């Protein structure tokens, strides 16, 4: 079984490696290595003007890192819990 890492936005185990700029298929956050310690910071990188804190709030409300990503996300699989 392949080891998966938790997405820093939604918390599901969807990532092959942490901080590898991979898109999470559950919330559509691109993991740029941002963690809890700097979650309020807007890095203006792959996630644009979206901080990790904002993405988490969006995910809690609508199920995606931003509402515009809703067409691309999917529900988590049981192996990703």
Secondary structure, DSSP 8 states (H G I E B T S, - for coil): ----EE-TTT--EEESSTTS--B-TTT--B--S--GGGTT----BTTBT--HHHHHHHHHHHSSSSGGGTTT-----GGG-
